[in-house]
Amino acid sequence: MESENGTVITEFMLLGLTQSQDIQLLVFVLVLIFYFIILPGNFLIIFTIRSDPGLTAPLYFFLGNLAFLDASYSFTVAPRMLVDFLSEKKVISYRGCITQLFFLHFTGGGEGLLLVVMAFDRYIAICRPLHYSTVMNPDRACYAMLLALWLGGFVHSIIQVVLILCLPFCGPNQLDNFFCDVPQVIKLACTDTFVVELLMVFSSGLMTLLCFLGLLASYTVILCRIRGSSSEAKNKAMSTCTTHIIVIFFMFGPGIFIYTCPFRAFPADKVVSLFHTVIFPLLNPVIYTLRNQEVKASMKKVFNKHIA
């Protein structure tokens, strides 16, 4: 990290979400309340799926992993952001910045691939029901897919980190955001970053866009295939697919905005980043649960057994 003029960047200054103390306090209170309400809900989903023998289908296996990944993704940014709201000087070390960036893309990349796997699961269940038990074998296929998406998230994250580590940083060291992410860090490099920016757009932006379009195409095929089904089966499939599509827009919409646009600041960047890293990840599993009668019934049993 030593530049030609001998300057070594060992920390970054985070400018935060806003310079207004009143707005910072308001956002702090809202995020804290939201966090204390929704985060336990994600762990309740995991506990319910793990404890109920009736929720052993691959859909619930993946839903439990989605809740874990979403909570982990949000936990990468939210706790430090809440602390920084109360700090006058918002400083993060260079290594801390790289670590945050790594886990952000590790969990985010894994979640994106998990949504692809969940779409595949629904396609097989609805369009190839006779082959479902063979293709989506809980003891082999599900764990193999889970391992693949974790490896995929790891490889995706390592690519981001390696490209950042190759850049020289000799000042300034002010990151115009409330967390470390690729677009803001690249701007601080004291070298021509055009090639690196292009690689970042391809590795993050293009991957996000292709996953988003592929998922929409897959659910379009599913919806077309269920037109001739019975009324009950059609309603159940429509409810499941609608839920998945809502989560897809929550997950990939902000990601496309952040990573496919040119690396220049937009007024809405920080607001989109706040929803993308803190709000939406915690809401995604809740949306799935509210539309799933089996999980809601099991959660009521867990609540009555352990709390009531």
Backbone bond lengths (Angstrom), bond angles and torsions (degrees), N, CA, C in turn:
res aa  C-N    CA-C-N  psi(-1)  N-CA   C-N-CA  omega(-1)  CA-C   N-CA-C  phi
1 M - - - 1.461 - - 1.518 111.87 -
2 E 1.317 117.51 20.21 1.448 118.59 -179.03 1.510 109.33 -98.88
3 S 1.297 117.57 129.00 1.445 123.07 -176.87 1.502 110.27 -90.24
4 E 1.332 115.30 175.42 1.439 121.10 -177.46 1.523 111.50 -62.51
5 N 1.309 119.39 -32.54 1.456 121.25 -178.30 1.526 112.29 -90.98
6 G 1.345 115.52 8.86 1.452 119.84 174.52 1.514 114.60 86.54
7 T 1.315 118.62 -3.09 1.458 121.31 -179.73 1.524 109.92 -76.34
8 V 1.313 116.61 134.49 1.456 121.53 179.36 1.526 108.43 -118.34
9 I 1.330 116.80 124.20 1.462 121.78 177.63 1.525 107.61 -90.05
10 T 1.305 117.01 114.49 1.463 121.62 179.91 1.528 112.68 -109.37
11 E 1.331 117.38 -10.82 1.456 120.83 179.99 1.516 110.44 -154.53
12 F 1.324 114.59 159.69 1.455 121.21 177.60 1.529 108.92 -120.67
13 M 1.325 115.07 145.25 1.465 122.16 174.42 1.527 108.68 -95.98
14 L 1.314 117.02 122.37 1.460 121.79 177.55 1.526 109.25 -89.94
15 L 1.317 116.57 122.97 1.467 119.94 -179.96 1.524 112.15 -76.23
16 G 1.332 116.26 -15.34 1.460 119.78 175.19 1.516 113.86 85.13
17 L 1.328 114.47 -177.34 1.465 120.77 -177.92 1.520 111.58 -73.66
18 T 1.327 116.56 -38.91 1.460 121.59 -179.40 1.520 108.94 -157.92
19 Q 1.313 116.55 160.09 1.464 121.24 177.69 1.526 112.14 -91.53
20 S 1.308 116.86 -7.89 1.466 121.24 179.78 1.535 110.23 -79.76
21 Q 1.326 117.35 120.98 1.456 121.40 -179.64 1.528 111.82 -64.79
22 D 1.324 116.60 -36.66 1.468 120.24 -179.75 1.527 111.36 -64.93
23 I 1.345 115.67 -44.48 1.463 119.59 179.26 1.524 110.42 -66.80
24 Q 1.335 116.59 -39.63 1.466 120.34 178.35 1.519 110.91 -60.24
25 L 1.320 116.98 -43.75 1.462 120.75 179.79 1.522 111.32 -64.97
26 L 1.336 116.10 -40.94 1.464 120.62 178.89 1.532 110.79 -62.69
27 V 1.336 116.17 -47.76 1.468 120.23 -179.99 1.527 110.20 -63.86
28 F 1.339 116.92 -39.34 1.467 121.15 178.88 1.531 110.28 -58.19
29 V 1.322 116.92 -48.43 1.465 120.93 -178.48 1.530 110.65 -64.64
30 L 1.326 117.26 -44.07 1.464 120.90 -178.47 1.522 111.61 -64.46
31 V 1.348 116.68 -45.60 1.460 120.30 -179.64 1.518 110.72 -66.24
32 L 1.336 117.44 -39.36 1.461 120.93 -180.00 1.529 111.07 -63.72
33 I 1.336 116.49 -45.33 1.469 120.42 177.53 1.519 110.39 -62.24
34 F 1.316 115.43 -46.67 1.463 120.83 179.73 1.528 110.52 -59.32
35 Y 1.332 115.77 -43.25 1.464 121.46 -177.52 1.521 111.49 -64.10
36 F 1.345 116.99 -42.73 1.458 120.87 -177.64 1.530 112.11 -72.90
37 I 1.313 117.41 -19.69 1.465 120.74 178.63 1.523 111.75 -90.87
38 I 1.333 115.84 -48.06 1.462 120.30 -171.45 1.523 112.74 -83.86
39 L 1.339 118.20 -38.33 1.461 119.86 -177.78 1.528 112.46 -59.17
40 P 1.344 119.78 -46.77 1.472 118.37 175.32 1.527 112.73 -60.39
41 G 1.342 116.15 -30.00 1.456 119.46 177.38 1.516 112.60 -62.53
42 N 1.333 116.63 -37.23 1.463 120.41 177.81 1.524 111.20 -65.31
43 F 1.334 116.56 -42.24 1.463 119.58 179.03 1.523 111.36 -71.00
44 L 1.336 117.13 -28.63 1.463 120.22 174.66 1.523 110.29 -66.22
45 I 1.319 116.72 -38.43 1.469 121.02 176.57 1.523 109.90 -60.72
46 I 1.338 116.62 -46.64 1.467 121.05 -179.90 1.524 110.35 -61.95
47 F 1.335 116.37 -47.24 1.465 120.67 -178.62 1.527 111.15 -62.77
48 T 1.327 116.70 -40.42 1.469 120.58 -179.45 1.521 111.05 -63.48
49 I 1.318 116.64 -46.35 1.466 120.93 -178.41 1.525 110.76 -66.23
50 R 1.336 116.71 -37.62 1.462 120.26 -179.35 1.533 112.08 -72.43
51 S 1.317 117.39 -29.82 1.466 120.13 -173.33 1.527 114.12 -94.96
52 D 1.334 117.71 -17.35 1.469 120.35 -177.78 1.531 110.16 -96.48
53 P 1.339 118.74 114.35 1.471 121.69 179.23 1.528 112.90 -62.51
54 G 1.331 116.62 -19.50 1.460 119.42 -179.24 1.514 113.98 -80.08
55 L 1.338 117.11 -10.38 1.464 120.97 -178.96 1.526 109.92 -107.31
56 T 1.331 115.24 60.76 1.468 120.53 -178.24 1.524 113.13 -105.86
57 A 1.327 117.62 -2.37 1.460 120.79 -179.90 1.530 110.16 -65.03
58 P 1.337 117.77 151.83 1.471 120.44 179.54 1.521 114.32 -52.58
59 L 1.342 117.50 -34.73 1.464 120.49 -179.80 1.531 110.78 -57.41
60 Y 1.326 117.03 -43.16 1.463 121.03 -178.73 1.531 111.38 -74.83
61 F 1.324 115.86 -33.78 1.468 120.54 174.91 1.529 109.96 -58.97
62 F 1.317 116.59 -46.05 1.465 120.72 -179.92 1.532 111.30 -71.99
63 L 1.331 116.99 -33.97 1.462 119.82 178.20 1.531 110.99 -63.90
64 G 1.324 117.10 -39.98 1.456 120.68 176.80 1.522 111.63 -63.11
65 N 1.323 116.54 -40.31 1.463 120.38 177.84 1.525 111.68 -69.97
66 L 1.340 116.88 -32.36 1.464 119.85 175.95 1.521 110.72 -64.41
67 A 1.331 116.45 -42.77 1.465 120.10 178.37 1.524 110.73 -61.56
68 F 1.336 116.74 -40.94 1.468 120.28 179.33 1.527 111.12 -66.40
69 L 1.326 117.50 -45.66 1.460 120.94 -179.73 1.517 111.86 -64.94
70 D 1.323 116.86 -41.37 1.468 120.27 179.50 1.521 111.65 -64.10
71 A 1.340 116.51 -43.21 1.455 120.17 177.94 1.524 110.87 -63.83
72 S 1.329 116.59 -40.77 1.469 120.86 178.63 1.519 110.95 -65.57
73 Y 1.323 116.69 -41.24 1.468 121.60 -179.62 1.524 110.51 -62.06
74 S 1.317 116.26 -45.94 1.460 120.02 179.49 1.522 111.25 -68.56
75 F 1.341 116.96 -36.47 1.459 121.45 -178.14 1.534 111.87 -66.62
76 T 1.332 117.12 -20.43 1.459 120.83 178.38 1.526 111.55 -66.55
77 V 1.328 117.44 -30.18 1.467 121.53 -173.76 1.529 112.58 -112.63
78 A 1.335 117.60 -45.78 1.466 121.66 -167.39 1.532 115.14 -59.62
79 P 1.338 120.79 -48.50 1.472 118.75 -176.21 1.526 112.98 -59.45
80 R 1.326 117.20 -45.28 1.464 119.02 179.60 1.525 111.01 -66.82
81 M 1.337 116.74 -36.48 1.456 120.26 178.77 1.530 110.45 -61.79
82 L 1.328 117.33 -41.48 1.461 121.34 178.89 1.529 111.54 -64.46
83 V 1.338 116.24 -40.23 1.468 119.94 177.56 1.522 110.33 -65.55
84 D 1.337 116.52 -41.95 1.473 120.73 -178.23 1.525 111.82 -65.53
85 F 1.332 116.88 -30.18 1.465 119.54 177.57 1.531 111.57 -58.68
86 L 1.344 115.74 -29.55 1.461 120.78 -178.01 1.528 112.23 -98.35
87 S 1.331 116.79 2.10 1.463 120.88 -178.23 1.526 110.24 -105.97
88 E 1.300 115.19 139.58 1.455 119.34 177.47 1.524 111.22 -75.52
89 K 1.329 115.92 -36.22 1.459 121.38 -179.88 1.520 108.74 -113.17
90 K 1.328 115.94 113.39 1.465 121.31 -176.79 1.530 108.34 -99.57
91 V 1.320 116.57 101.15 1.463 121.84 -175.28 1.523 109.54 -123.87
92 I 1.326 116.27 138.18 1.459 121.99 173.83 1.525 107.92 -132.51
93 S 1.321 117.16 135.01 1.459 120.61 -179.60 1.523 110.69 -67.77
94 Y 1.319 115.10 160.74 1.471 119.56 179.05 1.528 110.09 -59.48
95 R 1.334 116.76 -45.99 1.464 120.12 179.67 1.528 110.98 -65.96
96 G 1.335 116.45 -38.61 1.455 119.32 176.92 1.516 111.94 -63.18
97 C 1.318 116.49 -37.91 1.465 121.90 178.17 1.518 110.96 -63.95
98 I 1.341 116.38 -46.11 1.460 120.74 179.41 1.524 110.58 -64.76
99 T 1.341 116.44 -39.15 1.465 120.23 179.06 1.525 111.16 -63.65
100 Q 1.343 116.56 -44.39 1.455 120.56 178.35 1.526 110.87 -62.35
101 L 1.317 115.92 -43.27 1.458 121.05 179.37 1.531 110.61 -61.64
102 F 1.345 116.28 -41.52 1.466 120.56 -179.42 1.525 111.23 -61.55
103 F 1.334 116.96 -52.12 1.470 119.87 -176.35 1.528 111.69 -69.71
104 L 1.327 117.49 -28.93 1.461 120.61 176.89 1.522 110.35 -62.50
105 H 1.333 116.59 -46.67 1.468 119.98 -178.64 1.529 111.94 -80.34
106 F 1.324 116.96 -26.90 1.461 120.68 177.08 1.525 110.46 -64.25
107 T 1.338 116.19 -52.64 1.467 119.85 -179.59 1.523 111.46 -73.23
108 G 1.342 117.15 -37.63 1.468 119.93 178.85 1.516 112.44 -65.50
109 G 1.339 116.71 -43.80 1.466 120.08 177.29 1.513 111.74 -64.48
110 G 1.343 116.51 -40.63 1.456 119.88 177.47 1.514 112.41 -63.32
111 E 1.335 116.31 -38.30 1.465 119.83 179.15 1.527 111.49 -66.83
112 G 1.327 116.53 -41.76 1.462 119.11 177.92 1.515 111.80 -59.92
113 L 1.346 116.26 -42.80 1.473 120.05 178.56 1.525 111.05 -69.24
114 L 1.341 116.91 -32.15 1.463 119.82 177.43 1.523 111.21 -64.27
115 L 1.331 117.15 -39.17 1.469 119.85 177.27 1.532 110.99 -64.06
116 V 1.329 116.75 -33.78 1.472 120.53 175.05 1.530 109.84 -64.68
117 V 1.329 116.53 -44.36 1.465 121.26 178.76 1.533 110.68 -62.93
118 M 1.324 117.14 -40.05 1.464 120.21 179.03 1.527 110.99 -66.45
119 A 1.326 117.17 -35.07 1.463 120.15 176.15 1.529 110.28 -66.27
120 F 1.329 116.83 -40.19 1.470 121.14 176.71 1.521 110.57 -62.43
121 D 1.330 116.29 -41.73 1.458 121.34 178.45 1.524 111.29 -59.67
122 R 1.335 116.83 -44.52 1.466 120.75 179.23 1.524 111.44 -67.64
123 Y 1.330 117.11 -35.96 1.466 120.35 179.02 1.528 110.12 -62.97
124 I 1.328 116.72 -46.97 1.465 120.17 -179.72 1.531 110.32 -64.95
125 A 1.344 116.35 -41.81 1.467 119.85 -177.50 1.521 111.88 -64.51
126 I 1.322 117.63 -37.37 1.463 121.42 -174.39 1.524 112.36 -92.87
127 C 1.320 117.33 -40.83 1.466 121.09 -174.37 1.530 113.54 -95.73
128 R 1.332 117.94 -23.10 1.465 121.79 179.61 1.532 109.58 -132.99
129 P 1.325 118.44 58.08 1.480 121.04 -173.22 1.522 113.81 -61.07
130 L 1.336 117.92 -32.42 1.462 120.33 -178.49 1.529 112.19 -70.57
131 H 1.319 116.79 -23.22 1.469 120.66 -179.37 1.530 112.30 -99.09
132 Y 1.341 116.61 0.52 1.466 119.58 -171.33 1.526 112.92 -62.10
133 S 1.325 117.24 -47.86 1.467 120.30 -176.75 1.518 111.96 -64.31
134 T 1.333 116.98 -27.28 1.465 120.63 179.24 1.521 111.49 -81.42
135 V 1.347 116.16 -47.96 1.467 120.62 -176.39 1.520 111.16 -69.60
136 M 1.335 116.77 -44.98 1.462 121.36 -176.96 1.524 110.79 -100.69
137 N 1.290 116.38 52.76 1.464 121.30 179.26 1.522 109.79 -64.87
138 P 1.348 117.74 120.50 1.478 119.81 -175.23 1.525 113.76 -60.99
139 D 1.331 117.26 -29.45 1.467 120.15 -176.23 1.524 113.29 -84.30
140 R 1.330 117.60 -20.16 1.467 118.69 -176.50 1.524 111.57 -123.48
141 A 1.310 116.96 -62.30 1.464 120.92 -172.23 1.531 111.84 -63.37
142 C 1.327 117.85 -44.04 1.467 120.54 -176.26 1.527 111.55 -63.55
143 Y 1.332 116.26 -43.98 1.464 119.00 -179.93 1.524 111.62 -71.32
144 A 1.331 116.42 -32.16 1.466 119.60 176.78 1.532 110.26 -66.65
145 M 1.340 116.69 -41.81 1.459 120.61 177.24 1.524 111.08 -65.63
146 L 1.337 116.11 -39.83 1.462 119.96 178.77 1.530 110.81 -62.43
147 L 1.333 116.33 -43.78 1.462 120.47 177.57 1.521 110.70 -62.96
148 A 1.327 117.36 -40.53 1.467 121.58 -179.08 1.527 111.27 -64.05
149 L 1.322 117.86 -41.31 1.466 119.19 -178.36 1.530 111.07 -72.30
150 W 1.328 118.03 -33.16 1.468 119.62 175.10 1.528 110.40 -66.38
151 L 1.328 116.45 -42.21 1.469 119.91 177.51 1.519 110.52 -65.51
152 G 1.326 116.65 -39.50 1.459 120.60 178.37 1.515 111.91 -62.15
153 G 1.338 116.66 -43.35 1.459 120.65 176.86 1.517 111.80 -63.81
154 F 1.340 116.61 -38.39 1.469 121.03 179.36 1.528 110.95 -65.14
155 V 1.326 116.73 -46.91 1.471 120.41 -179.88 1.521 110.58 -62.82
156 H 1.327 116.28 -44.35 1.467 120.37 178.36 1.525 110.82 -58.42
157 S 1.334 116.86 -44.16 1.463 120.56 -178.24 1.522 111.76 -68.56
158 I 1.319 116.89 -40.53 1.469 120.51 179.97 1.518 110.56 -61.08
159 I 1.326 117.23 -38.35 1.478 120.52 178.81 1.530 109.85 -60.33
160 Q 1.338 116.99 -43.81 1.465 120.06 179.46 1.528 110.97 -62.71
161 V 1.326 115.73 -45.39 1.466 120.48 -176.72 1.526 111.49 -65.72
162 V 1.331 117.25 -44.41 1.467 120.69 -178.64 1.523 110.92 -61.59
163 L 1.322 116.84 -42.41 1.462 119.53 179.56 1.532 111.65 -64.75
164 I 1.333 116.93 -36.66 1.462 120.33 177.40 1.524 110.81 -69.10
165 L 1.339 117.39 -41.92 1.454 121.73 -178.03 1.529 112.48 -63.96
166 C 1.320 116.21 -23.59 1.472 119.90 -179.64 1.534 112.08 -80.24
167 L 1.320 117.66 -9.28 1.462 120.75 -177.12 1.528 111.30 -89.56
168 P 1.334 117.63 141.22 1.473 120.47 174.51 1.527 110.58 -85.39
169 F 1.328 116.57 139.22 1.456 122.00 178.13 1.534 109.08 -124.69
170 C 1.317 115.58 115.86 1.468 120.12 -177.63 1.528 111.87 -127.90
171 G 1.298 117.76 18.88 1.462 122.15 179.76 1.523 111.16 101.39
172 P 1.352 116.76 152.23 1.476 127.46 -2.79 1.525 112.31 -69.47
173 N 1.312 116.68 172.23 1.466 120.87 -175.75 1.526 112.94 -124.42
174 Q 1.347 117.51 26.78 1.464 121.62 -179.69 1.524 110.53 -96.76
175 L 1.340 115.91 117.53 1.458 122.07 176.95 1.523 109.11 -92.77
176 D 1.314 116.79 121.84 1.457 121.12 -177.07 1.524 110.57 -84.06
177 N 1.332 115.16 63.85 1.460 121.25 177.87 1.525 108.23 -165.93
178 F 1.342 116.35 -179.71 1.465 120.11 178.75 1.517 112.08 -103.88
179 F 1.336 117.45 6.32 1.460 122.78 175.99 1.522 108.89 -156.79
180 C 1.326 115.98 169.86 1.472 120.56 -179.14 1.525 110.04 -90.11
181 D 1.314 116.08 124.42 1.454 120.96 173.60 1.521 108.57 -143.85
182 V 1.302 114.54 164.47 1.465 120.98 -171.92 1.525 114.11 -55.99
183 P 1.336 119.99 -50.62 1.471 119.08 -175.26 1.520 113.91 -57.63
184 Q 1.340 116.58 -41.33 1.463 119.19 -177.82 1.527 111.96 -74.14
185 V 1.332 117.87 -38.84 1.462 121.01 -178.66 1.521 111.14 -66.50
186 I 1.325 116.69 -39.95 1.468 120.56 -179.27 1.525 110.90 -59.50
187 K 1.322 116.43 -36.91 1.467 119.88 -177.51 1.527 112.78 -61.00
188 L 1.319 117.69 -23.34 1.455 121.38 -175.73 1.528 113.05 -89.43
189 A 1.319 117.60 -5.90 1.468 120.03 -179.77 1.530 110.43 -69.44
190 C 1.326 116.11 137.02 1.465 120.08 -179.35 1.521 110.18 -94.66
191 T 1.325 115.38 60.20 1.457 123.15 176.56 1.519 107.64 -162.22
192 D 1.314 116.45 170.06 1.469 120.92 177.80 1.529 108.36 -70.63
193 T 1.316 116.93 120.18 1.468 121.51 -173.90 1.527 112.92 -108.50
194 F 1.318 118.20 14.99 1.465 120.08 -175.63 1.529 111.29 -58.64
195 V 1.341 117.15 -46.90 1.464 120.82 -178.06 1.521 110.74 -65.51
196 V 1.336 115.73 -41.53 1.465 119.64 -179.93 1.530 110.56 -65.55
197 E 1.323 116.85 -41.76 1.469 120.64 177.58 1.517 110.63 -60.61
198 L 1.336 115.74 -41.13 1.462 120.21 179.56 1.528 110.42 -63.79
199 L 1.336 116.33 -41.99 1.461 120.22 178.42 1.519 111.03 -64.97
200 M 1.320 116.87 -37.61 1.459 120.74 178.83 1.529 111.43 -66.04
201 V 1.331 115.82 -41.11 1.469 119.70 178.71 1.524 109.94 -62.82
202 F 1.334 116.54 -40.38 1.462 119.81 179.91 1.526 111.43 -70.66
203 S 1.335 117.40 -41.59 1.465 120.19 -174.95 1.527 112.39 -76.51
204 S 1.327 117.71 -33.33 1.467 120.51 -179.21 1.525 111.93 -105.14
205 G 1.328 116.38 -54.64 1.457 120.71 -175.66 1.511 113.30 -65.33
206 L 1.335 116.90 -49.01 1.458 120.08 -177.48 1.522 111.02 -67.48
207 M 1.339 116.18 -40.05 1.467 119.80 177.47 1.527 110.70 -60.67
208 T 1.328 116.80 -43.99 1.462 121.00 179.22 1.521 111.08 -63.18
209 L 1.329 116.76 -44.75 1.459 121.37 -178.47 1.525 111.60 -64.59
210 L 1.341 117.12 -44.29 1.466 121.05 -179.02 1.532 111.24 -65.52
211 C 1.349 116.62 -41.30 1.472 119.68 176.84 1.528 110.47 -61.83
212 F 1.325 115.99 -42.99 1.464 121.18 -179.22 1.535 110.78 -61.81
213 L 1.323 116.69 -48.70 1.467 120.14 -179.35 1.528 111.15 -66.69
214 G 1.333 116.83 -39.24 1.453 120.39 178.62 1.520 112.27 -63.91
215 L 1.329 116.43 -40.02 1.459 120.68 178.90 1.525 111.32 -66.82
216 L 1.328 116.35 -43.08 1.467 119.20 177.88 1.533 110.64 -61.94
217 A 1.327 116.36 -40.66 1.474 120.40 179.44 1.529 110.56 -63.94
218 S 1.339 116.61 -41.84 1.466 119.94 -178.29 1.527 111.32 -65.61
219 Y 1.325 117.29 -41.39 1.464 119.31 179.64 1.524 111.78 -73.06
220 T 1.321 116.82 -27.69 1.466 119.68 173.94 1.527 110.04 -64.53
221 V 1.340 116.64 -42.56 1.462 121.35 177.24 1.521 110.75 -61.86
222 I 1.342 115.94 -43.85 1.467 120.10 179.84 1.527 111.06 -61.44
223 L 1.336 116.69 -45.81 1.462 120.48 -179.22 1.529 111.74 -63.68
224 C 1.319 115.99 -34.59 1.471 119.44 177.09 1.530 111.23 -68.99
225 R 1.336 116.59 -35.58 1.463 120.44 -177.65 1.522 112.77 -72.87
226 I 1.321 118.25 -25.31 1.464 119.47 -175.42 1.527 112.73 -91.39
227 R 1.315 117.36 3.90 1.469 119.05 -178.33 1.512 112.42 -61.64
228 G 1.337 117.10 -32.62 1.458 120.43 -178.08 1.512 114.30 -93.54
229 S 1.326 117.61 6.62 1.470 121.21 -177.64 1.524 110.51 -78.82
230 S 1.340 114.56 170.19 1.460 119.32 176.94 1.527 109.88 -66.36
231 S 1.321 115.89 162.76 1.453 120.97 -175.33 1.528 111.92 -61.20
232 E 1.348 117.16 -43.50 1.464 120.83 -178.20 1.522 111.13 -66.45
233 A 1.333 116.37 -46.16 1.467 120.63 179.97 1.518 110.79 -64.96
234 K 1.332 116.03 -38.53 1.463 119.98 -179.86 1.529 110.56 -65.39
235 N 1.323 117.03 -43.11 1.468 120.04 -179.52 1.525 111.61 -63.83
236 K 1.337 116.54 -41.61 1.463 120.61 179.72 1.525 110.87 -64.79
237 A 1.342 115.77 -45.08 1.464 119.89 179.72 1.522 111.16 -65.99
238 M 1.337 116.75 -39.55 1.464 120.71 178.56 1.523 110.69 -63.17
239 S 1.336 117.10 -41.19 1.461 120.86 179.77 1.523 110.97 -63.23
240 T 1.344 115.52 -44.75 1.470 119.79 179.85 1.519 111.36 -64.09
241 C 1.338 116.56 -47.68 1.466 120.53 -177.31 1.528 111.42 -65.87
242 T 1.324 116.68 -39.31 1.466 119.94 178.44 1.519 110.89 -60.96
243 T 1.342 116.46 -42.65 1.463 121.09 177.74 1.519 111.18 -60.32
244 H 1.328 115.84 -46.52 1.463 120.53 -179.58 1.529 110.95 -62.06
245 I 1.311 117.31 -41.26 1.465 120.90 -178.33 1.534 110.68 -65.86
246 I 1.347 117.07 -38.76 1.469 120.62 177.26 1.522 110.16 -60.37
247 V 1.346 116.66 -45.67 1.460 120.92 179.81 1.520 110.93 -64.49
248 I 1.321 116.98 -37.76 1.472 121.07 178.91 1.522 110.40 -59.49
249 F 1.329 117.02 -44.88 1.467 119.91 179.17 1.528 110.73 -66.06
250 F 1.340 117.15 -38.92 1.462 120.72 177.45 1.521 111.41 -62.77
251 M 1.321 115.67 -41.20 1.461 120.68 -174.42 1.519 112.19 -78.70
252 F 1.330 116.88 -48.30 1.460 119.94 -169.38 1.524 113.70 -94.18
253 G 1.347 117.71 -24.87 1.463 119.29 -179.88 1.523 113.05 -57.52
254 P 1.341 118.79 -57.16 1.467 119.70 177.74 1.520 112.64 -62.13
255 G 1.344 117.01 -36.34 1.463 119.96 179.54 1.513 112.27 -62.00
256 I 1.327 116.56 -40.82 1.467 120.48 177.35 1.517 110.33 -64.41
257 F 1.332 116.62 -41.80 1.468 120.91 179.15 1.526 111.15 -61.62
258 I 1.329 117.32 -41.41 1.461 121.26 -175.21 1.516 112.47 -76.43
259 Y 1.340 117.72 -42.20 1.464 120.47 -167.85 1.522 115.47 -103.33
260 T 1.333 118.17 -12.47 1.459 118.07 178.73 1.519 112.50 -101.61
261 C 1.324 118.18 -13.46 1.460 121.18 177.26 1.530 109.31 -77.50
262 P 1.323 117.84 155.95 1.466 120.01 174.29 1.521 110.33 -56.40
263 F 1.307 116.49 153.36 1.458 121.54 -174.51 1.522 110.70 -78.65
264 R 1.309 114.79 67.85 1.467 120.43 173.27 1.518 107.76 -137.79
265 A 1.310 115.46 156.65 1.459 120.89 -172.50 1.522 111.69 -74.83
266 F 1.333 115.45 142.14 1.456 123.35 172.68 1.525 107.92 -123.29
267 P 1.323 118.05 149.92 1.471 120.46 -178.47 1.525 113.36 -56.94
268 A 1.343 116.90 -32.64 1.473 119.96 -175.24 1.522 113.13 -89.92
269 D 1.323 119.13 1.15 1.458 122.04 -174.21 1.523 112.94 -55.54
270 K 1.324 116.85 -50.08 1.464 120.07 -175.09 1.525 112.04 -68.64
271 V 1.318 116.20 -37.16 1.471 119.60 178.69 1.528 109.89 -65.82
272 V 1.338 116.30 -44.70 1.465 120.44 177.84 1.522 110.33 -62.11
273 S 1.339 116.80 -41.41 1.462 120.94 179.11 1.528 111.52 -62.99
274 L 1.338 116.85 -38.62 1.463 120.69 178.93 1.524 110.90 -61.54
275 F 1.318 116.84 -47.37 1.458 120.20 179.46 1.528 111.08 -68.46
276 H 1.339 116.58 -36.36 1.463 121.17 -176.16 1.521 112.02 -70.59
277 T 1.323 118.24 -34.94 1.461 121.39 -173.97 1.524 114.43 -100.29
278 V 1.331 118.08 -20.59 1.465 120.08 -174.34 1.525 112.27 -121.06
279 I 1.328 117.54 -51.88 1.467 121.00 -170.82 1.526 112.39 -78.35
280 F 1.340 116.71 -59.97 1.457 120.27 -174.35 1.529 114.28 -61.05
281 P 1.350 119.59 -40.96 1.466 118.11 -179.29 1.524 113.75 -58.31
282 L 1.327 117.00 -37.03 1.458 119.46 179.26 1.525 112.22 -75.49
283 L 1.333 116.92 -26.42 1.457 120.70 -178.56 1.527 112.86 -80.17
284 N 1.331 117.22 -28.62 1.467 120.63 -173.28 1.525 113.11 -55.08
285 P 1.350 120.25 -53.73 1.470 119.26 179.24 1.529 112.73 -63.06
286 V 1.341 116.45 -33.07 1.466 120.06 179.28 1.531 110.07 -64.01
287 I 1.336 116.21 -40.23 1.467 120.16 178.34 1.524 110.18 -61.51
288 Y 1.329 116.43 -44.10 1.462 119.96 177.21 1.524 111.00 -59.10
289 T 1.335 116.18 -45.15 1.458 120.93 -174.87 1.518 112.01 -66.49
290 L 1.325 117.04 -41.64 1.464 120.74 -178.29 1.516 112.27 -64.75
291 R 1.337 116.80 -23.16 1.469 120.19 179.63 1.530 111.84 -98.70
292 N 1.335 118.28 5.73 1.466 121.64 -176.52 1.529 109.27 -118.70
293 Q 1.321 115.57 109.50 1.463 120.91 -174.75 1.530 111.99 -66.10
294 E 1.348 117.37 -37.04 1.458 120.57 -178.18 1.531 111.37 -63.92
295 V 1.345 116.17 -44.85 1.464 119.70 -179.19 1.524 110.09 -67.01
296 K 1.335 117.53 -41.05 1.470 119.84 179.68 1.525 111.01 -62.93
297 A 1.322 117.27 -40.32 1.466 120.38 178.62 1.531 110.71 -64.86
298 S 1.323 116.35 -40.42 1.473 120.12 179.31 1.522 111.33 -67.67
299 M 1.334 116.86 -37.54 1.468 120.30 178.41 1.520 110.62 -64.38
300 K 1.325 118.02 -36.95 1.470 121.20 177.34 1.527 110.51 -64.61
301 K 1.344 116.45 -39.00 1.465 120.33 178.00 1.527 110.83 -64.35
302 V 1.340 115.25 -43.63 1.477 120.05 179.35 1.515 110.16 -62.69
303 F 1.334 115.86 -43.57 1.469 120.32 -179.65 1.527 111.16 -62.84
304 N 1.336 116.88 -44.69 1.460 120.45 -179.04 1.528 112.24 -67.68
305 K 1.340 115.43 -32.47 1.459 119.82 -176.97 1.528 112.89 -77.42
306 H 1.349 116.40 -40.96 1.453 119.60 -171.77 1.534 114.53 -104.05
307 I 1.341 116.60 -17.89 1.461 118.47 -174.13 1.520 112.00 -119.10
308 A 1.324 115.16 -49.80 1.478 118.99 -175.02 1.527 111.69 -66.53
